[in-house]
């Protein structure tokens, strides 16, 4: 039991470093459900919808959570359900970090300096994704706007470096 507790503590510490306090809050809440709609999650957390969404996207980027969507009753929008990748949880932390690192590296290779985003819900899209959705947000139907920005790339590079150092350190003490 003690080992499990330590593992969770370490995992949450890692999540805090990678995604911030909001990421930890959201992740902890998600642990209580098999899956939960984004709307319900916002309600139980009592956080701003955009903060919850941002945290979810970050967690997703690291492969810590997943989602699926279903069409809402009016058929024009989607309802997103989120859940923790339980298989991932069963791996040890070093393995998780290695997986996250390779995901981030792949992402860094394909990350472009421009992307599209929805001014209403904040969802982000690559050019291909935006085009596939006819430059309209699949979540709320809003027109997408182009953003030119390389801060994402810089942030990713920083995270990759930090993770590489962490992994190197952990492997040296094993
Ligand atoms: Zn939207």
Boltz pocket constraint, residues with backbone or C-beta under 6 A from the ligand:
constraints:
  - pocket:
      binder: B
      contacts: [[A, 118], [A, 119], [A, 120], [A, 121], [A, 122], [A, 123], [A, 137], [A, 138], [A, 139], [A, 140], [A, 141], [A, 142]]
      max_distance: 6.0
